[in-house]
Amino acid sequence: MRFLVIEDERKVAGFIKRGLEQEGYTVDLAVDGIEGEEFALSRSYDMIILDIMLPKKDGLEVLKIVKEDGIKAPVILLTARDSVEDRVRGLNLGADDYLTKPFAFEELLARIRALLRRGSAKVASSVLEYEGLSLDSMTRKASRAGKDIELTLKEYSLLEYLLRNPERVLSRTLIAENVWHQGFDSETNVVDVYINHLRNKVDKDPTKKLIHTVRGVGYVIKKPDEK
Ligand code: CA
Protein backbone atom coordinates (compact mmCIF):
# COMPACT_ATOMS: atom_id res chain seq x y z
CA MET A 1 0.00 0.00 0.00
CA ARG A 2 1.21 3.44 -0.87
CA PHE A 3 0.69 6.41 1.43
CA LEU A 4 1.23 10.09 0.82
CA VAL A 5 2.44 12.18 3.74
CA ILE A 6 2.24 15.95 3.25
CA GLU A 7 4.08 17.56 6.13
CA ASP A 8 6.64 20.36 6.22
CA GLU A 9 8.04 19.73 9.69
CA ARG A 10 11.02 17.56 9.03
CA LYS A 11 10.97 15.76 12.37
CA VAL A 12 7.29 14.92 12.27
CA ALA A 13 7.48 13.87 8.61
CA GLY A 14 10.48 11.65 9.25
CA PHE A 15 8.87 10.01 12.25
CA ILE A 16 5.68 9.23 10.34
CA LYS A 17 7.53 7.97 7.27
CA ARG A 18 9.87 5.69 9.21
CA GLY A 19 7.03 4.32 11.33
CA LEU A 20 4.86 3.55 8.33
CA GLU A 21 7.72 1.96 6.43
CA GLN A 22 8.39 -0.29 9.40
CA GLU A 23 4.79 -1.38 9.10
CA GLY A 24 5.49 -2.31 5.50
CA TYR A 25 3.78 0.60 3.80
CA THR A 26 5.33 2.55 0.98
CA VAL A 27 5.51 6.27 1.75
CA ASP A 28 5.90 9.30 -0.49
CA LEU A 29 6.70 12.51 1.30
CA ALA A 30 5.77 15.99 0.14
CA VAL A 31 7.07 18.99 2.06
CA ASP A 32 4.69 21.75 1.00
CA GLY A 33 1.13 22.18 -0.21
CA ILE A 34 1.98 22.54 -3.89
CA GLU A 35 4.15 19.45 -3.99
CA GLY A 36 1.56 17.55 -1.97
CA GLU A 37 -1.19 18.45 -4.38
CA GLU A 38 0.94 17.42 -7.36
CA PHE A 39 1.69 14.05 -5.80
CA ALA A 40 -1.91 13.46 -4.78
CA LEU A 41 -3.21 14.21 -8.25
CA SER A 42 -0.56 12.33 -10.19
CA ARG A 43 -0.37 9.02 -8.34
CA SER A 44 -2.82 6.70 -6.76
CA TYR A 45 -2.60 6.44 -2.97
CA ASP A 46 -4.32 4.27 -0.39
CA MET A 47 -4.18 7.00 2.24
CA ILE A 48 -3.20 10.65 2.50
CA ILE A 49 -1.88 12.15 5.73
CA LEU A 50 -2.15 15.89 5.40
CA ASP A 51 -0.86 18.61 7.67
CA ILE A 52 -3.02 21.75 7.70
CA MET A 53 -0.32 24.37 8.27
CA LEU A 54 1.81 24.06 5.16
CA PRO A 55 4.03 26.45 3.23
CA LYS A 56 3.03 27.52 -0.31
CA LYS A 57 -0.50 26.11 -0.05
CA ASP A 58 -2.66 25.53 2.98
CA GLY A 59 -3.57 21.92 3.78
CA LEU A 60 -7.28 22.69 3.67
CA GLU A 61 -6.92 24.07 0.14
CA VAL A 62 -5.06 20.94 -0.86
CA LEU A 63 -7.84 18.85 0.68
CA LYS A 64 -10.50 20.78 -1.23
CA ILE A 65 -8.77 20.21 -4.57
CA VAL A 66 -8.10 16.54 -3.84
CA LYS A 67 -11.72 15.90 -2.95
CA GLU A 68 -13.03 17.93 -5.91
CA ASP A 69 -10.85 15.83 -8.15
CA GLY A 70 -12.71 12.76 -6.91
CA ILE A 71 -9.69 11.15 -5.28
CA LYS A 72 -10.90 8.25 -3.18
CA ALA A 73 -7.97 7.87 -0.79
CA PRO A 74 -9.02 8.57 2.81
CA VAL A 75 -7.46 11.72 4.25
CA ILE A 76 -6.23 12.12 7.83
CA LEU A 77 -5.60 15.73 8.82
CA LEU A 78 -2.88 16.75 11.22
CA THR A 79 -3.91 19.81 13.18
CA ALA A 80 -2.64 22.05 15.91
CA ARG A 81 -4.24 21.66 19.30
CA ASP A 82 -6.13 24.95 19.27
CA SER A 83 -7.54 24.87 15.75
CA VAL A 84 -11.08 23.58 16.28
CA GLU A 85 -12.24 25.70 13.38
CA ASP A 86 -9.74 24.11 11.00
CA ARG A 87 -10.82 20.65 12.08
CA VAL A 88 -14.46 21.41 11.47
CA ARG A 89 -13.67 22.94 8.09
CA GLY A 90 -11.53 19.93 7.24
CA LEU A 91 -14.23 17.44 8.10
CA ASN A 92 -16.75 19.49 6.14
CA LEU A 93 -14.41 19.42 3.16
CA GLY A 94 -14.39 15.64 3.27
CA ALA A 95 -11.47 14.69 5.51
CA ASP A 96 -12.01 11.25 7.02
CA ASP A 97 -10.31 11.79 10.35
CA TYR A 98 -7.90 14.09 12.14
CA LEU A 99 -5.16 13.91 14.71
CA THR A 100 -4.06 16.70 16.99
CA LYS A 101 -0.33 17.29 17.28
CA PRO A 102 1.59 16.01 19.07
CA PHE A 103 0.39 12.44 18.76
CA ALA A 104 1.82 9.01 19.40
CA PHE A 105 2.59 6.95 16.33
CA GLU A 106 0.37 4.15 17.67
CA GLU A 107 -2.53 6.54 17.59
CA LEU A 108 -1.94 7.38 13.95
CA LEU A 109 -1.65 3.69 13.16
CA ALA A 110 -4.94 2.95 14.90
CA ARG A 111 -6.71 5.64 12.84
CA ILE A 112 -5.15 4.32 9.65
CA ARG A 113 -6.25 0.76 10.38
CA ALA A 114 -9.75 1.90 11.18
CA LEU A 115 -9.97 3.78 7.88
CA LEU A 116 -8.54 0.89 5.91
CA ARG A 117 -11.08 -1.46 7.44
CA ARG A 118 -13.86 0.95 6.60
CA GLY A 119 -12.47 1.35 3.09
CA SER A 120 -12.16 -2.35 2.50
CA ALA A 121 -15.78 -2.89 3.48
CA LYS A 122 -16.73 -0.26 0.90
CA VAL A 123 -14.36 -1.32 -1.85
CA ALA A 124 -15.15 -4.99 -1.21
CA SER A 125 -11.69 -6.28 -1.92
CA SER A 126 -8.15 -5.49 -0.93
CA VAL A 127 -6.84 -8.63 -2.55
CA LEU A 128 -4.26 -8.64 -5.31
CA GLU A 129 -4.52 -11.85 -7.26
CA TYR A 130 -2.71 -13.43 -10.17
CA GLU A 131 -3.09 -17.04 -11.30
CA GLY A 132 -4.11 -18.28 -7.88
CA LEU A 133 -1.39 -16.35 -6.10
CA SER A 134 -2.96 -13.76 -3.86
CA LEU A 135 -2.05 -11.12 -1.38
CA ASP A 136 -4.49 -9.51 0.99
CA SER A 137 -3.29 -6.05 1.86
CA MET A 138 -5.70 -5.83 4.79
CA THR A 139 -4.67 -8.98 6.60
CA ARG A 140 -1.21 -8.91 4.97
CA LYS A 141 -1.49 -12.59 4.16
CA ALA A 142 -0.30 -14.34 1.04
CA SER A 143 -1.59 -17.58 -0.37
CA ARG A 144 -1.21 -19.73 -3.43
CA ALA A 145 -3.96 -22.10 -4.55
CA GLY A 146 -5.61 -21.50 -1.18
CA LYS A 147 -2.53 -22.41 0.85
CA ASP A 148 -1.18 -19.77 3.20
CA ILE A 149 2.36 -18.54 2.67
CA GLU A 150 4.36 -16.93 5.47
CA LEU A 151 6.26 -13.89 4.27
CA THR A 152 8.65 -11.50 5.93
CA LEU A 153 7.96 -7.78 5.64
CA LYS A 154 10.34 -7.29 2.71
CA GLU A 155 9.17 -10.40 0.91
CA TYR A 156 5.64 -9.13 1.30
CA SER A 157 6.53 -5.70 -0.14
CA LEU A 158 8.36 -7.31 -3.02
CA LEU A 159 5.50 -9.64 -3.87
CA GLU A 160 3.04 -6.78 -3.58
CA TYR A 161 5.05 -4.77 -6.07
CA LEU A 162 5.23 -7.67 -8.51
CA LEU A 163 1.51 -8.38 -8.21
CA ARG A 164 0.65 -4.75 -8.80
CA ASN A 165 2.52 -5.01 -12.09
CA PRO A 166 1.56 -8.38 -13.55
CA GLU A 167 3.12 -9.38 -16.88
CA ARG A 168 5.32 -6.31 -16.84
CA VAL A 169 9.08 -6.75 -16.91
CA LEU A 170 10.54 -4.93 -13.92
CA SER A 171 14.20 -4.02 -13.83
CA ARG A 172 16.26 -4.61 -10.71
CA THR A 173 16.63 -0.84 -10.36
CA LEU A 174 12.91 -0.27 -10.55
CA ILE A 175 12.29 -3.00 -7.98
CA ALA A 176 14.98 -1.61 -5.66
CA GLU A 177 13.52 1.88 -5.90
CA ASN A 178 9.97 0.78 -5.26
CA VAL A 179 10.53 -1.86 -2.62
CA TRP A 180 13.64 -0.57 -0.86
CA HIS A 181 13.06 3.08 -1.74
CA GLN A 182 16.60 3.56 -2.88
CA GLY A 183 18.75 2.86 -5.85
CA PHE A 184 21.42 0.22 -5.55
CA ASP A 185 24.56 0.10 -7.59
CA SER A 186 24.67 -2.74 -10.06
CA GLU A 187 26.96 -4.79 -7.84
CA THR A 188 24.28 -5.20 -5.24
CA ASN A 189 22.32 -8.39 -5.52
CA VAL A 190 19.81 -7.76 -2.77
CA VAL A 191 16.93 -7.91 -5.25
CA ASP A 192 18.07 -11.30 -6.53
CA VAL A 193 18.47 -12.58 -2.99
CA TYR A 194 14.94 -11.59 -2.06
CA ILE A 195 13.51 -12.90 -5.32
CA ASN A 196 15.08 -16.24 -4.41
CA HIS A 197 13.54 -16.15 -0.94
CA LEU A 198 10.21 -15.42 -2.51
CA ARG A 199 10.54 -18.17 -5.11
CA ASN A 200 11.29 -20.72 -2.41
CA LYS A 201 7.96 -19.88 -0.85
CA VAL A 202 5.77 -19.01 -3.80
CA ASP A 203 7.10 -21.08 -6.69
CA LYS A 204 7.77 -24.41 -5.04
CA ASP A 205 6.43 -26.34 -8.02
CA PRO A 206 8.87 -25.69 -10.91
CA THR A 207 6.20 -26.52 -13.51
CA LYS A 208 3.99 -23.73 -12.20
CA LYS A 209 6.50 -20.94 -11.91
CA LEU A 210 5.08 -17.43 -11.80
CA ILE A 211 8.20 -15.39 -11.07
CA HIS A 212 10.41 -15.40 -14.15
CA THR A 213 13.89 -14.04 -14.68
CA VAL A 214 14.42 -11.80 -17.67
CA ARG A 215 18.10 -12.22 -18.34
CA GLY A 216 20.09 -9.02 -18.06
CA VAL A 217 17.05 -7.01 -17.06
CA GLY A 218 15.09 -8.15 -14.05
CA TYR A 219 11.94 -10.05 -13.28
CA VAL A 220 8.37 -10.49 -14.37
CA ILE A 221 5.39 -12.19 -12.84
CA LYS A 222 3.49 -14.09 -15.54
CA LYS A 223 1.78 -17.36 -16.36
CA PRO A 224 3.96 -20.47 -16.37
CA ASP A 225 3.28 -21.32 -20.02
CA GLU A 226 4.17 -17.93 -21.47
CA LYS A 227 7.71 -17.63 -22.59
CA1 CA B 1 3.11 22.33 9.37
Boltz pocket constraint, residues with backbone or C-beta under 6 A from the ligand:
constraints:
  - pocket:
      binder: B
      contacts: [[A, 7], [A, 8], [A, 9], [A, 51], [A, 52], [A, 53], [A, 54]]
      max_distance: 6.0
